[in-house]
Amino acid sequence: MARREETEQEAAAPPTTVPKATLGVGMVGYAFMGAAHSQGWRTAGHAFDLPMQPALAAICGRDRTAVGAAAERHGWAAAETDWRALIARDDVQLVDICTPGDSHAEIAIAALEAGKHVLCEKPLANTVAEAEAMTEAAERARARGQVAMVGFNYRRVPAIAYARTLIADGRLGALRHVRATYLQDWLVDPESPLTWRLKREHAGSGALGDLGAHIVDLAQYLAGELLVGVSAVAETFVRERPLLAGASAGLSGTADSGARGAVTVDDAALFTGRLASGALASFEVTRMAAGRKNALRLEINGERGSLAFDLERLNELSFHDHSEQATTAGFRRILVTEPAHPYLEAWWPPGHALGYEHTFIHQARDLVLTIAEGADPVPSFADGLQVQRVLAAVEESAEKSSVHTPVAS
């Protein structure tokens, strides 16, 4: 009788759960991108059933007070003021780099050589030489089982991921045109201060690297092929701005009342290109388009149809099937919120929209799965290097009066 009671008690007991392995994340940088990446790491393991649980081990920044406040606000367990100390921590298995581009190469290479996985914000580096060194370090680390991914977060917009599926499935047929624009207006005011994004030594380039890197990557990702040559123009409309008084906040900051400094990057760039298949592409990036806050738009035309996307309506995809009868054919709106759409299995009922921050949650989810499965990262440092080579070709063409310039391979 006693044995029967014991059996009944065992049956009524809650099932034993096996704790998940953790992936300790250490992040360098805590401003705009740091906040976005923090949201991604903090949420990914709660939204998705992941094989490893991301743990926010430590965040790093040079200002002890500011980084301490960021750690408390975003849920990091510890704060460091030296990125070398962060890399050396035993509780950090992945280093997430959210700093200006001039420090990407040094931090990423050191982290990889220390045996850590790496996520690095785009653009991968400020120069092709730096990106090449980072890619070589990533390839050596890959042979040891490490992963190095570049943070092109817009690939993780469900509508863009679904557009890639439609193109890969042949719904557009052979591609003819790719058009991509990324327009912002936060530098329209000539008295907006001289932040690090306006200095070549820190940012590498201006709108070209900041915005152009995104749409070059998206154009190649969606098309499934690479740009082979470009022809470009670029311009700096405001060549001198007030110096920054104190720290920057988000994209801007408070201007100094007197001293001014030179802007050493582009304000805008336009370029045409040709994909490997012969399809034509056009690109426009600017931070001087009054009224455009974050207007990233893409259109892809093929022999069988077209797709269009607008980031400011990021839950929607426009699709035209050219095989339909002309009397009823036209672009139709696809609301990309169904459970069968990319990433949507973790979220809300159909029609309940997602936002910008979800791209970073999806990015964290994909990186955790990549590490757990031992798969190759997408996009890899090699992908980031290829984008850097396109940007370098754009700058070279613009400096040479728009001469057609091949993209190095």
Disulfide bonds with the S-S distance in Angstrom:
none
